[in-house]
């Protein structure tokens, strides 16, 4: 079993920045991929970004490309999401997930961007 705990959410004004973290613990070896998804009220959960653990190959949703940066710290089994130039439409609960044999999900952290 893998436990994922997100942190770093909060309230920020449009144009501001936030950094999210996701710490993985438990049976975390080997991690194949980790990523971020988000869900706004009344909407489907949507993909934000992902990173391959071995070679740090990244993938982004078009809506966040150029504004968000996903990264990982292998030694700490921690995933990060640096979010810059935030927009009100980025408001959502952000979830991290990890592929370790199967997909595991965190509980989510709220990000609110005010206009």
C-alpha positions, -999 to +999 in steps of 0.1 A: +000+000+000+012+036-008+001+066+012+001+100-006-002+132+013-005+165-005+003+199+010+007+235+000-027+245-012-043+278-002-057+311-013-039+333-038-047+362-060-048+359-097-013+362-111+003+347-080+021+315-073+017+284-052+038+253-047+022+219-039+040+189-025+030+152-024+049+129-001+047+092-008+053+066+019+047+029+024+056+004-003+069+031-027+094+010-047+094+011-076+075+043-085+068+043-123+049+076-127+035+103-105+011+131-114-013+158-105-050+160-113-076+186-103-113+188-099-135+218-097-171+217-084-194+202-110-166+191-133-148+159-140-114+153-125-088+164-151-052+157-158-027+185-150+008+171-152+028+139-148+064+128-145+082+096-151+102+087-120+131+071-137+140+097-163+119+127-152+101+129-185+072+153-181+038+158-196+014+187-192-022+196-199-023+224-225-041+246-200-012+247-177+018+244-200+043+272-195+028+282-161+031+250-141+062+229-135+062+194-121+093+179-105+103+151-081+128+143-055+137+107-058+155+105-024+125+119-006+098+102-027+082+136-030+064+152-059+061+189-065+040+212-086+051+248-089+022+269-101+028+304-115+006+330-132-024+314-115-059+321-129-093+319-113-100+289-135-072+271-118-093+269-086-098+233-078-089+205-054-056+192-066-048+155-062-016+137-067-014+101-079+013+075-082+017+043-103+033+017-081+020-015-095-014+002-095-026+037-092-028+053-057-044+087-049-040+113-023-068+130-004-064+163-023-055+199-013-076+230-021-063+257-044-084+289-046-074+317-070-093+349-065-098+374-093 
